[in-house]
């Protein structure tokens, strides 16, 4: 699915999390155990104006976040 920038309507580039980085990156943690509750946050960057958005890619990960923080 292609994403478009809400500011200038250009295409967005998907920047995935690097799963091999230990305890760093743009992640949400749902547990005190660092690697058990790690949910990667995927960034999308506009190829024209540089606008950045953060997304959770899967419904399963969204459910884990709801369970941990609601």
PQR file of N, CA, C, O and H, with PARSE charges and radii, in Angstrom:
ATOM      1  N   UNK A   1       0.847  -1.180   0.000 -0.4000 1.5000
ATOM      2  CA  UNK A   1       0.000   0.000   0.000 -0.0000 2.0000
ATOM      3  C   UNK A   1       0.894   1.246   0.000  0.5500 1.7000
ATOM      4  O   UNK A   1       1.768   1.397   0.854 -0.5500 1.4000
ATOM      5  N   UNK A   2       0.665   2.107  -0.944 -0.4000 1.5000
ATOM      6  CA  UNK A   2       1.469   3.332  -1.019 -0.0000 2.0000
ATOM      7  C   UNK A   2       0.866   4.406  -0.118  0.5500 1.7000
ATOM      8  O   UNK A   2      -0.350   4.592  -0.079 -0.5500 1.4000
ATOM      9  H   UNK A   2      -0.044   1.984  -1.638  0.4000 1.0000
ATOM     10  N   UNK A   3       1.722   5.096   0.591 -0.4000 1.5000
ATOM     11  CA  UNK A   3       1.299   6.188   1.456 -0.0000 2.0000
ATOM     12  C   UNK A   3       1.650   7.508   0.781  0.5500 1.7000
ATOM     13  O   UNK A   3       2.659   7.620   0.085 -0.5500 1.4000
ATOM     14  H   UNK A   3       2.710   4.944   0.559  0.4000 1.0000
ATOM     15  N   UNK A   4       0.793   8.506   1.002 -0.4000 1.5000
ATOM     16  CA  UNK A   4       1.027   9.833   0.433 -0.0000 2.0000
ATOM     17  C   UNK A   4       1.094  10.868   1.547  0.5500 1.7000
ATOM     18  O   UNK A   4       0.392  10.764   2.553 -0.5500 1.4000
ATOM     19  H   UNK A   4      -0.027   8.415   1.568  0.4000 1.0000
ATOM     20  N   UNK A   5       1.933  11.848   1.357 -0.4000 1.5000
ATOM     21  CA  UNK A   5       2.151  12.903   2.342 -0.0000 2.0000
ATOM     22  C   UNK A   5       0.878  13.730   2.527  0.5500 1.7000
ATOM     23  O   UNK A   5       0.279  14.163   1.543 -0.5500 1.4000
ATOM     24  H   UNK A   5       2.503  11.932   0.540  0.4000 1.0000
ATOM     25  N   UNK A   6       0.455  13.957   3.784 -0.4000 1.5000
ATOM     26  CA  UNK A   6      -0.716  14.791   4.027 -0.0000 2.0000
ATOM     27  C   UNK A   6      -0.451  16.282   3.784  0.5500 1.7000
ATOM     28  O   UNK A   6      -1.391  17.071   3.687 -0.5500 1.4000
ATOM     29  H   UNK A   6       0.941  13.606   4.583  0.4000 1.0000
ATOM     30  N   UNK A   7       0.817  16.662   3.686 -0.4000 1.5000
ATOM     31  CA  UNK A   7       1.152  18.072   3.463 -0.0000 2.0000
ATOM     32  C   UNK A   7       1.260  18.427   1.986  0.5500 1.7000
ATOM     33  O   UNK A   7       0.718  19.443   1.552 -0.5500 1.4000
ATOM     34  H   UNK A   7       1.580  16.020   3.765  0.4000 1.0000
ATOM     35  N   UNK A   8       1.969  17.582   1.195 -0.4000 1.5000
ATOM     36  CA  UNK A   8       2.212  17.949  -0.208 -0.0000 2.0000
ATOM     37  C   UNK A   8       1.756  16.891  -1.204  0.5500 1.7000
ATOM     38  O   UNK A   8       1.919  17.075  -2.410 -0.5500 1.4000
ATOM     39  H   UNK A   8       2.410  16.756   1.548  0.4000 1.0000
ATOM     40  N   UNK A   9       1.189  15.788  -0.726 -0.4000 1.5000
ATOM     41  CA  UNK A   9       0.630  14.707  -1.549 -0.0000 2.0000
ATOM     42  C   UNK A   9       1.664  13.892  -2.312  0.5500 1.7000
ATOM     43  O   UNK A   9       1.279  13.104  -3.176 -0.5500 1.4000
ATOM     44  H   UNK A   9       1.057  15.639   0.254  0.4000 1.0000
ATOM     45  N   UNK A  10       2.964  14.043  -2.037 -0.4000 1.5000
ATOM     46  CA  UNK A  10       3.990  13.224  -2.681 -0.0000 2.0000
ATOM     47  C   UNK A  10       4.041  11.850  -2.025  0.5500 1.7000
ATOM     48  O   UNK A  10       3.458  11.636  -0.962 -0.5500 1.4000
ATOM     49  H   UNK A  10       3.276  14.684  -1.335  0.4000 1.0000
ATOM     50  N   UNK A  11       4.738  10.930  -2.663 -0.4000 1.5000
ATOM     51  CA  UNK A  11       4.835   9.582  -2.110 -0.0000 2.0000
ATOM     52  C   UNK A  11       5.742   9.569  -0.884  0.5500 1.7000
ATOM     53  O   UNK A  11       6.697  10.339  -0.779 -0.5500 1.4000
ATOM     54  H   UNK A  11       5.212  11.104  -3.526  0.4000 1.0000
ATOM     55  N   UNK A  12       5.411   8.674   0.034 -0.4000 1.5000
ATOM     56  CA  UNK A  12       6.171   8.508   1.269 -0.0000 2.0000
ATOM     57  C   UNK A  12       7.062   7.284   1.132  0.5500 1.7000
ATOM     58  O   UNK A  12       6.656   6.278   0.551 -0.5500 1.4000
ATOM     59  H   UNK A  12       4.635   8.049  -0.051  0.4000 1.0000
ATOM     60  N   UNK A  13       8.285   7.367   1.670 -0.4000 1.5000
ATOM     61  CA  UNK A  13       9.235   6.264   1.660 -0.0000 2.0000
ATOM     62  C   UNK A  13       9.162   5.561   3.005  0.5500 1.7000
ATOM     63  O   UNK A  13       9.247   6.209   4.048 -0.5500 1.4000
ATOM     64  H   UNK A  13       8.615   8.184   2.143  0.4000 1.0000
ATOM     65  N   UNK A  14       9.005   4.232   2.993 -0.4000 1.5000
ATOM     66  CA  UNK A  14       8.922   3.435   4.221 -0.0000 2.0000
ATOM     67  C   UNK A  14      10.332   3.169   4.743  0.5500 1.7000
ATOM     68  O   UNK A  14      11.189   2.668   4.015 -0.5500 1.4000
ATOM     69  H   UNK A  14       8.936   3.705   2.146  0.4000 1.0000
ATOM     70  N   UNK A  15      10.563   3.514   6.022 -0.4000 1.5000
ATOM     71  CA  UNK A  15      11.847   3.273   6.681 -0.0000 2.0000
ATOM     72  C   UNK A  15      11.578   2.257   7.800  0.5500 1.7000
ATOM     73  O   UNK A  15      11.087   2.636   8.863 -0.5500 1.4000
ATOM     74  H   UNK A  15       9.867   3.921   6.613  0.4000 1.0000
ATOM     75  N   UNK A  16      11.888   0.988   7.581 -0.4000 1.5000
ATOM     76  CA  UNK A  16      11.582  -0.027   8.594 -0.0000 2.0000
ATOM     77  C   UNK A  16      12.527   0.042   9.781  0.5500 1.7000
ATOM     78  O   UNK A  16      13.626   0.588   9.687 -0.5500 1.4000
ATOM     79  H   UNK A  16      12.288   0.680   6.718  0.4000 1.0000
ATOM     80  N   UNK A  17      12.084  -0.519  10.898 -0.4000 1.5000
ATOM     81  CA  UNK A  17      12.934  -0.673  12.062 -0.0000 2.0000
ATOM     82  C   UNK A  17      13.997  -1.715  11.737  0.5500 1.7000
ATOM     83  O   UNK A  17      13.750  -2.626  10.947 -0.5500 1.4000
ATOM     84  H   UNK A  17      11.191  -0.962  10.974  0.4000 1.0000
ATOM     85  N   UNK A  18      15.165  -1.591  12.334 -0.4000 1.5000
ATOM     86  CA  UNK A  18      16.213  -2.582  12.184 -0.0000 2.0000
ATOM     87  C   UNK A  18      16.099  -3.557  13.353  0.5500 1.7000
ATOM     88  O   UNK A  18      16.422  -3.192  14.483 -0.5500 1.4000
ATOM     89  H   UNK A  18      15.366  -0.851  12.976  0.4000 1.0000
ATOM     90  N   UNK A  19      15.644  -4.797  13.109 -0.4000 1.5000
ATOM     91  CA  UNK A  19      15.421  -5.735  14.216 -0.0000 2.0000
ATOM     92  C   UNK A  19      16.695  -6.192  14.914  0.5500 1.7000
ATOM     93  O   UNK A  19      16.618  -6.795  15.984 -0.5500 1.4000
ATOM     94  H   UNK A  19      15.381  -5.094  12.191  0.4000 1.0000
ATOM     95  N   UNK A  20      17.865  -5.924  14.339 -0.4000 1.5000
ATOM     96  CA  UNK A  20      19.120  -6.369  14.931 -0.0000 2.0000
ATOM     97  C   UNK A  20      19.740  -5.347  15.880  0.5500 1.7000
ATOM     98  O   UNK A  20      20.759  -5.618  16.515 -0.5500 1.4000
ATOM     99  H   UNK A  20      17.928  -5.434  13.470  0.4000 1.0000
ATOM    100  N   UNK A  21      19.117  -4.165  15.974 -0.4000 1.5000
ATOM    101  CA  UNK A  21      19.609  -3.184  16.952 -0.0000 2.0000
ATOM    102  C   UNK A  21      19.081  -3.576  18.318  0.5500 1.7000
ATOM    103  O   UNK A  21      17.884  -3.817  18.473 -0.5500 1.4000
ATOM    104  H   UNK A  21      18.289  -3.944  15.458  0.4000 1.0000
ATOM    105  N   UNK A  22      19.940  -3.641  19.293 -0.4000 1.5000
ATOM    106  CA  UNK A  22      19.517  -4.026  20.633 -0.0000 2.0000
ATOM    107  C   UNK A  22      19.066  -2.797  21.412  0.5500 1.7000
ATOM    108  O   UNK A  22      19.848  -1.876  21.646 -0.5500 1.4000
ATOM    109  H   UNK A  22      20.912  -3.444  19.168  0.4000 1.0000
ATOM    110  N   UNK A  23      17.810  -2.794  21.805 -0.4000 1.5000
ATOM    111  CA  UNK A  23      17.249  -1.775  22.706 -0.0000 2.0000
ATOM    112  C   UNK A  23      17.442  -0.353  22.192  0.5500 1.7000
ATOM    113  O   UNK A  23      17.660   0.565  22.983 -0.5500 1.4000
ATOM    114  H   UNK A  23      17.175  -3.542  21.614  0.4000 1.0000
ATOM    115  N   UNK A  24      17.365  -0.168  20.916 -0.4000 1.5000
ATOM    116  CA  UNK A  24      17.462   1.186  20.384 -0.0000 2.0000
ATOM    117  C   UNK A  24      16.472   1.323  19.236  0.5500 1.7000
ATOM    118  O   UNK A  24      15.797   0.362  18.869 -0.5500 1.4000
ATOM    119  H   UNK A  24      17.188  -0.914  20.274  0.4000 1.0000
ATOM    120  N   UNK A  25      16.395   2.484  18.692 -0.4000 1.5000
ATOM    121  CA  UNK A  25      15.489   2.695  17.574 -0.0000 2.0000
ATOM    122  C   UNK A  25      14.171   3.274  18.026  0.5500 1.7000
ATOM    123  O   UNK A  25      13.991   3.666  19.179 -0.5500 1.4000
ATOM    124  H   UNK A  25      16.944   3.265  18.990  0.4000 1.0000
ATOM    125  N   UNK A  26      13.286   3.314  17.107 -0.4000 1.5000
ATOM    126  CA  UNK A  26      11.975   3.896  17.324 -0.0000 2.0000
ATOM    127  C   UNK A  26      11.006   2.773  17.663  0.5500 1.7000
ATOM    128  O   UNK A  26      10.310   2.272  16.781 -0.5500 1.4000
ATOM    129  H   UNK A  26      13.432   2.996  16.170  0.4000 1.0000
ATOM    130  N   UNK A  27      10.953   2.374  18.919 -0.4000 1.5000
ATOM    131  CA  UNK A  27      10.149   1.242  19.354 -0.0000 2.0000
ATOM    132  C   UNK A  27       9.223   1.630  20.496  0.5500 1.7000
ATOM    133  O   UNK A  27       9.435   2.626  21.187 -0.5500 1.4000
ATOM    134  H   UNK A  27      11.519   2.781  19.636  0.4000 1.0000
ATOM    135  N   UNK A  28       8.192   0.815  20.673 -0.4000 1.5000
ATOM    136  CA  UNK A  28       7.320   0.918  21.840 -0.0000 2.0000
ATOM    137  C   UNK A  28       7.512  -0.378  22.622  0.5500 1.7000
ATOM    138  O   UNK A  28       7.454  -1.467  22.050 -0.5500 1.4000
ATOM    139  H   UNK A  28       8.019   0.006  20.111  0.4000 1.0000
ATOM    140  N   UNK A  29       7.736  -0.261  23.910 -0.4000 1.5000
ATOM    141  CA  UNK A  29       7.947  -1.430  24.747 -0.0000 2.0000
ATOM    142  C   UNK A  29       6.721  -1.659  25.618  0.5500 1.7000
ATOM    143  O   UNK A  29       6.271  -0.756  26.323 -0.5500 1.4000
ATOM    144  H   UNK A  29       7.782   0.624  24.375  0.4000 1.0000
ATOM    145  N   UNK A  30       6.180  -2.884  25.564 -0.4000 1.5000
ATOM    146  CA  UNK A  30       4.992  -3.229  26.335 -0.0000 2.0000
ATOM    147  C   UNK A  30       5.334  -4.086  27.543  0.5500 1.7000
ATOM    148  O   UNK A  30       4.441  -4.569  28.240 -0.5500 1.4000
ATOM    149  H   UNK A  30       6.546  -3.617  24.991  0.4000 1.0000
ATOM    150  N   UNK A  31       6.626  -4.278  27.791 -0.4000 1.5000
ATOM    151  CA  UNK A  31       7.094  -5.092  28.904 -0.0000 2.0000
ATOM    152  C   UNK A  31       8.372  -4.483  29.443  0.5500 1.7000
ATOM    153  O   UNK A  31       9.063  -3.748  28.738 -0.5500 1.4000
ATOM    154  H   UNK A  31       7.351  -3.886  27.224  0.4000 1.0000
ATOM    155  N   UNK A  32       8.687  -4.785  30.684 -0.4000 1.5000
ATOM    156  CA  UNK A  32       9.960  -4.320  31.251 -0.0000 2.0000
ATOM    157  C   UNK A  32      11.137  -5.094  30.667  0.5500 1.7000
ATOM    158  O   UNK A  32      12.267  -4.606  30.673 -0.5500 1.4000
ATOM    159  H   UNK A  32       8.127  -5.382  31.258  0.4000 1.0000
ATOM    160  N   UNK A  33      10.877  -6.292  30.166 -0.4000 1.5000
ATOM    161  CA  UNK A  33      11.915  -7.081  29.500 -0.0000 2.0000
ATOM    162  C   UNK A  33      12.091  -6.514  28.096  0.5500 1.7000
ATOM    163  O   UNK A  33      11.173  -6.574  27.279 -0.5500 1.4000
ATOM    164  H   UNK A  33       9.959  -6.688  30.161  0.4000 1.0000
ATOM    165  N   UNK A  34      13.250  -5.972  27.824 -0.4000 1.5000
ATOM    166  CA  UNK A  34      13.492  -5.176  26.616 -0.0000 2.0000
ATOM    167  C   UNK A  34      13.084  -5.857  25.324  0.5500 1.7000
ATOM    168  O   UNK A  34      12.367  -5.258  24.522 -0.5500 1.4000
ATOM    169  H   UNK A  34      13.996  -5.923  28.488  0.4000 1.0000
ATOM    170  N   UNK A  35      13.514  -7.075  25.098 -0.4000 1.5000
ATOM    171  CA  UNK A  35      13.261  -7.699  23.799 -0.0000 2.0000
ATOM    172  C   UNK A  35      11.930  -8.436  23.717  0.5500 1.7000
ATOM    173  O   UNK A  35      11.462  -8.731  22.617 -0.5500 1.4000
ATOM    174  H   UNK A  35      14.097  -7.561  25.749  0.4000 1.0000
ATOM    175  N   UNK A  36      11.319  -8.735  24.843 -0.4000 1.5000
ATOM    176  CA  UNK A  36      10.051  -9.465  24.823 -0.0000 2.0000
ATOM    177  C   UNK A  36       8.902  -8.578  24.350  0.5500 1.7000
ATOM    178  O   UNK A  36       8.088  -9.012  23.535 -0.5500 1.4000
ATOM    179  H   UNK A  36      11.699  -8.495  25.736  0.4000 1.0000
ATOM    180  N   UNK A  37       8.825  -7.366  24.837 -0.4000 1.5000
ATOM    181  CA  UNK A  37       7.705  -6.499  24.516 -0.0000 2.0000
ATOM    182  C   UNK A  37       8.008  -5.440  23.494  0.5500 1.7000
ATOM    183  O   UNK A  37       7.349  -4.400  23.474 -0.5500 1.4000
ATOM    184  H   UNK A  37       9.486  -7.013  25.499  0.4000 1.0000
ATOM    185  N   UNK A  38       8.986  -5.670  22.641 -0.4000 1.5000
ATOM    186  CA  UNK A  38       9.387  -4.658  21.648 -0.0000 2.0000
ATOM    187  C   UNK A  38       8.429  -4.660  20.458  0.5500 1.7000
ATOM    188  O   UNK A  38       8.241  -5.685  19.802 -0.5500 1.4000
ATOM    189  H   UNK A  38       9.522  -6.514  22.657  0.4000 1.0000
ATOM    190  N   UNK A  39       7.832  -3.510  20.191 -0.4000 1.5000
ATOM    191  CA  UNK A  39       6.992  -3.338  19.011 -0.0000 2.0000
ATOM    192  C   UNK A  39       7.647  -2.273  18.141  0.5500 1.7000
ATOM    193  O   UNK A  39       7.793  -1.126  18.565 -0.5500 1.4000
ATOM    194  H   UNK A  39       7.985  -2.678  20.724  0.4000 1.0000
ATOM    195  N   UNK A  40       8.044  -2.651  16.914 -0.4000 1.5000
ATOM    196  CA  UNK A  40       8.719  -1.681  16.049 -0.0000 2.0000
ATOM    197  C   UNK A  40       7.759  -0.621  15.527  0.5500 1.7000
ATOM    198  O   UNK A  40       6.614  -0.912  15.180 -0.5500 1.4000
ATOM    199  H   UNK A  40       7.925  -3.583  16.570  0.4000 1.0000
ATOM    200  N   UNK A  41       8.241   0.598  15.480 -0.4000 1.5000
ATOM    201  CA  UNK A  41       7.494   1.703  14.888 -0.0000 2.0000
ATOM    202  C   UNK A  41       8.141   2.000  13.540  0.5500 1.7000
ATOM    203  O   UNK A  41       9.332   2.304  13.465 -0.5500 1.4000
ATOM    204  H   UNK A  41       9.170   0.834  15.762  0.4000 1.0000
ATOM    205  N   UNK A  42       7.350   1.909  12.483 -0.4000 1.5000
ATOM    206  CA  UNK A  42       7.862   2.130  11.138 -0.0000 2.0000
ATOM    207  C   UNK A  42       7.664   3.595  10.781  0.5500 1.7000
ATOM    208  O   UNK A  42       6.594   4.161  11.001 -0.5500 1.4000
ATOM    209  H   UNK A  42       6.383   1.662  12.544  0.4000 1.0000
ATOM    210  N   UNK A  43       8.697   4.194  10.233 -0.4000 1.5000
ATOM    211  CA  UNK A  43       8.612   5.591   9.823 -0.0000 2.0000
ATOM    212  C   UNK A  43       8.361   5.691   8.327  0.5500 1.7000
ATOM    213  O   UNK A  43       8.846   4.878   7.540 -0.5500 1.4000
ATOM    214  H   UNK A  43       9.567   3.733  10.055  0.4000 1.0000
ATOM    215  N   UNK A  44       7.596   6.700   7.958 -0.4000 1.5000
ATOM    216  CA  UNK A  44       7.390   7.050   6.554 -0.0000 2.0000
ATOM    217  C   UNK A  44       7.873   8.479   6.375  0.5500 1.7000
ATOM    218  O   UNK A  44       7.491   9.368   7.135 -0.5500 1.4000
ATOM    219  H   UNK A  44       7.202   7.360   8.597  0.4000 1.0000
ATOM    220  N   UNK A  45       8.717   8.702   5.366 -0.4000 1.5000
ATOM    221  CA  UNK A  45       9.311  10.011   5.112 -0.0000 2.0000
ATOM    222  C   UNK A  45       8.875  10.476   3.731  0.5500 1.7000
ATOM    223  O   UNK A  45       8.976   9.729   2.758 -0.5500 1.4000
ATOM    224  H   UNK A  45       9.028   7.979   4.749  0.4000 1.0000
ATOM    225  N   UNK A  46       8.388  11.716   3.645 -0.4000 1.5000
ATOM    226  CA  UNK A  46       7.983  12.277   2.363 -0.0000 2.0000
ATOM    227  C   UNK A  46       9.211  12.492   1.487  0.5500 1.7000
ATOM    228  O   UNK A  46      10.225  13.026   1.934 -0.5500 1.4000
ATOM    229  H   UNK A  46       8.306  12.323   4.435  0.4000 1.0000
ATOM    230  N   UNK A  47       9.101  12.067   0.235 -0.4000 1.5000
ATOM    231  CA  UNK A  47      10.230  12.191  -0.687 -0.0000 2.0000
ATOM    232  C   UNK A  47      10.397  13.603  -1.227  0.5500 1.7000
ATOM    233  O   UNK A  47      11.393  13.899  -1.887 -0.5500 1.4000
ATOM    234  H   UNK A  47       8.277  11.632  -0.129  0.4000 1.0000
ATOM    235  N   UNK A  48       9.429  14.483  -0.954 -0.4000 1.5000
ATOM    236  CA  UNK A  48       9.542  15.862  -1.435 -0.0000 2.0000
ATOM    237  C   UNK A  48       9.817  16.859  -0.308  0.5500 1.7000
ATOM    238  O   UNK A  48      10.797  17.602  -0.369 -0.5500 1.4000
ATOM    239  H   UNK A  48       8.620  14.243  -0.417  0.4000 1.0000
ATOM    240  N   UNK A  49       8.965  16.882   0.718 -0.4000 1.5000
ATOM    241  CA  UNK A  49       9.093  17.937   1.739 -0.0000 2.0000
ATOM    242  C   UNK A  49       9.744  17.467   3.039  0.5500 1.7000
ATOM    243  O   UNK A  49      10.068  18.292   3.893 -0.5500 1.4000
ATOM    244  H   UNK A  49       8.169  16.278   0.767  0.4000 1.0000
ATOM    245  N   UNK A  50       9.943  16.156   3.207 -0.4000 1.5000
ATOM    246  CA  UNK A  50      10.614  15.655   4.397 -0.0000 2.0000
ATOM    247  C   UNK A  50       9.708  15.399   5.586  0.5500 1.7000
ATOM    248  O   UNK A  50      10.200  15.040   6.656 -0.5500 1.4000
ATOM    249  H   UNK A  50       9.681  15.485   2.513  0.4000 1.0000
ATOM    250  N   UNK A  51       8.408  15.569   5.442 -0.4000 1.5000
ATOM    251  CA  UNK A  51       7.466  15.279   6.525 -0.0000 2.0000
ATOM    252  C   UNK A  51       7.629  13.822   6.949  0.5500 1.7000
ATOM    253  O   UNK A  51       7.832  12.950   6.104 -0.5500 1.4000
ATOM    254  H   UNK A  51       8.007  15.861   4.573  0.4000 1.0000
ATOM    255  N   UNK A  52       7.542  13.552   8.264 -0.4000 1.5000
ATOM    256  CA  UNK A  52       7.716  12.199   8.789 -0.0000 2.0000
ATOM    257  C   UNK A  52       6.488  11.788   9.585  0.5500 1.7000
ATOM    258  O   UNK A  52       5.953  12.569  10.373 -0.5500 1.4000
ATOM    259  H   UNK A  52       7.378  14.261   8.950  0.4000 1.0000
ATOM    260  N   UNK A  53       6.041  10.535   9.367 -0.4000 1.5000
ATOM    261  CA  UNK A  53       4.966   9.938  10.163 -0.0000 2.0000
ATOM    262  C   UNK A  53       5.469   8.629  10.742  0.5500 1.7000
ATOM    263  O   UNK A  53       6.326   7.970  10.152 -0.5500 1.4000
ATOM    264  H   UNK A  53       6.475   9.901   8.727  0.4000 1.0000
ATOM    265  N   UNK A  54       4.936   8.252  11.901 -0.4000 1.5000
ATOM    266  CA  UNK A  54       5.254   6.974  12.538 -0.0000 2.0000
ATOM    267  C   UNK A  54       4.018   6.087  12.507  0.5500 1.7000
ATOM    268  O   UNK A  54       2.905   6.545  12.766 -0.5500 1.4000
ATOM    269  H   UNK A  54       4.240   8.788  12.380  0.4000 1.0000
ATOM    270  N   UNK A  55       4.227   4.798  12.183 -0.4000 1.5000
ATOM    271  CA  UNK A  55       3.127   3.845  12.077 -0.0000 2.0000
ATOM    272  C   UNK A  55       3.478   2.534  12.755  0.5500 1.7000
ATOM    273  O   UNK A  55       4.643   2.142  12.817 -0.5500 1.4000
ATOM    274  H   UNK A  55       5.131   4.426  11.972  0.4000 1.0000
ATOM    275  N   UNK A  56       2.444   1.856  13.267 -0.4000 1.5000
ATOM    276  CA  UNK A  56       2.534   0.468  13.706 -0.0000 2.0000
ATOM    277  C   UNK A  56       1.953  -0.349  12.566  0.5500 1.7000
ATOM    278  O   UNK A  56       0.825  -0.101  12.139 -0.5500 1.4000
ATOM    279  H   UNK A  56       1.497   2.174  13.216  0.4000 1.0000
ATOM    280  N   UNK A  57       2.710  -1.323  12.065 -0.4000 1.5000
ATOM    281  CA  UNK A  57       2.326  -2.017  10.836 -0.0000 2.0000
ATOM    282  C   UNK A  57       1.251  -3.090  10.977  0.5500 1.7000
ATOM    283  O   UNK A  57       0.518  -3.340  10.021 -0.5500 1.4000
ATOM    284  H   UNK A  57       3.626  -1.524  12.412  0.4000 1.0000
ATOM    285  N   UNK A  58       1.136  -3.729  12.134 -0.4000 1.5000
ATOM    286  CA  UNK A  58       0.209  -4.865  12.216 -0.0000 2.0000
ATOM    287  C   UNK A  58      -0.882  -4.639  13.256  0.5500 1.7000
ATOM    288  O   UNK A  58      -0.686  -3.941  14.252 -0.5500 1.4000
ATOM    289  H   UNK A  58       1.732  -3.526  12.911  0.4000 1.0000
ATOM    290  N   UNK A  59      -2.022  -5.241  13.000 -0.4000 1.5000
ATOM    291  CA  UNK A  59      -3.134  -5.176  13.955 -0.0000 2.0000
ATOM    292  C   UNK A  59      -2.782  -5.902  15.249  0.5500 1.7000
ATOM    293  O   UNK A  59      -3.221  -5.506  16.329 -0.5500 1.4000
ATOM    294  H   UNK A  59      -2.181  -5.807  12.192  0.4000 1.0000
ATOM    295  N   UNK A  60      -1.983  -6.972  15.137 -0.4000 1.5000
ATOM    296  CA  UNK A  60      -1.566  -7.713  16.326 -0.0000 2.0000
ATOM    297  C   UNK A  60      -0.746  -6.818  17.260  0.5500 1.7000
ATOM    298  O   UNK A  60      -0.943  -6.834  18.475 -0.5500 1.4000
ATOM    299  H   UNK A  60      -1.627  -7.295  14.260  0.4000 1.0000
ATOM    300  N   UNK A  61       0.163  -6.048  16.689 -0.4000 1.5000
ATOM    301  CA  UNK A  61       0.958  -5.139  17.513 -0.0000 2.0000
ATOM    302  C   UNK A  61       0.102  -4.034  18.118  0.5500 1.7000
ATOM    303  O   UNK A  61       0.332  -3.621  19.254 -0.5500 1.4000
ATOM    304  H   UNK A  61       0.323  -6.035  15.702  0.4000 1.0000
ATOM    305  N   UNK A  62      -0.881  -3.554  17.368 -0.4000 1.5000
ATOM    306  CA  UNK A  62      -1.803  -2.547  17.927 -0.0000 2.0000
ATOM    307  C   UNK A  62      -2.569  -3.116  19.115  0.5500 1.7000
ATOM    308  O   UNK A  62      -2.775  -2.422  20.111 -0.5500 1.4000
ATOM    309  H   UNK A  62      -1.068  -3.889  16.445  0.4000 1.0000
ATOM    310  N   UNK A  63      -2.988  -4.360  19.018 -0.4000 1.5000
ATOM    311  CA  UNK A  63      -3.706  -5.007  20.125 -0.0000 2.0000
ATOM    312  C   UNK A  63      -2.804  -5.144  21.352  0.5500 1.7000
ATOM    313  O   UNK A  63      -3.264  -4.956  22.479 -0.5500 1.4000
ATOM    314  H   UNK A  63      -2.821  -4.924  18.209  0.4000 1.0000
ATOM    315  N   UNK A  64      -1.532  -5.468  21.147 -0.4000 1.5000
ATOM    316  CA  UNK A  64      -0.589  -5.567  22.266 -0.0000 2.0000
ATOM    317  C   UNK A  64      -0.430  -4.217  22.956  0.5500 1.7000
ATOM    318  O   UNK A  64      -0.354  -4.151  24.183 -0.5500 1.4000
ATOM    319  H   UNK A  64      -1.159  -5.621  20.232  0.4000 1.0000
ATOM    320  N   UNK A  65      -0.379  -3.149  22.177 -0.4000 1.5000
ATOM    321  CA  UNK A  65      -0.251  -1.796  22.749 -0.0000 2.0000
ATOM    322  C   UNK A  65      -1.497  -1.436  23.532  0.5500 1.7000
ATOM    323  O   UNK A  65      -1.399  -0.886  24.629 -0.5500 1.4000
ATOM    324  H   UNK A  65      -0.441  -3.203  21.180  0.4000 1.0000
ATOM    325  N   UNK A  66      -2.668  -1.734  22.990 -0.4000 1.5000
ATOM    326  CA  UNK A  66      -3.924  -1.459  23.702 -0.0000 2.0000
ATOM    327  C   UNK A  66      -3.957  -2.202  25.029  0.5500 1.7000
ATOM    328  O   UNK A  66      -4.310  -1.627  26.058 -0.5500 1.4000
ATOM    329  H   UNK A  66      -2.748  -2.180  22.098  0.4000 1.0000
ATOM    330  N   UNK A  67      -3.590  -3.475  25.008 -0.4000 1.5000
ATOM    331  CA  UNK A  67      -3.616  -4.291  26.222 -0.0000 2.0000
ATOM    332  C   UNK A  67      -2.643  -3.745  27.275  0.5500 1.7000
ATOM    333  O   UNK A  67      -2.959  -3.734  28.465 -0.5500 1.4000
ATOM    334  H   UNK A  67      -3.303  -3.943  24.173  0.4000 1.0000
ATOM    335  N   UNK A  68      -1.477  -3.298  26.843 -0.4000 1.5000
ATOM    336  CA  UNK A  68      -0.459  -2.825  27.783 -0.0000 2.0000
ATOM    337  C   UNK A  68      -0.768  -1.451  28.361  0.5500 1.7000
ATOM    338  O   UNK A  68      -0.409  -1.177  29.506 -0.5500 1.4000
ATOM    339  H   UNK A  68      -1.220  -3.307  25.877  0.4000 1.0000
ATOM    340  N   UNK A  69      -1.431  -0.570  27.589 -0.4000 1.5000
ATOM    341  CA  UNK A  69      -1.550   0.825  28.025 -0.0000 2.0000
ATOM    342  C   UNK A  69      -2.966   1.318  28.302  0.5500 1.7000
ATOM    343  O   UNK A  69      -3.141   2.451  28.749 -0.5500 1.4000
ATOM    344  H   UNK A  69      -1.722  -0.793  26.659  0.4000 1.0000
ATOM    345  N   UNK A  70      -3.963   0.505  28.050 -0.4000 1.5000
ATOM    346  CA  UNK A  70      -5.325   0.978  28.347 -0.0000 2.0000
ATOM    347  C   UNK A  70      -5.726   0.642  29.747  0.5500 1.7000
ATOM    348  O   UNK A  70      -6.838   0.964  30.165 -0.5500 1.4000
ATOM    349  H   UNK A  70      -3.821  -0.416  27.686  0.4000 1.0000
TER
END
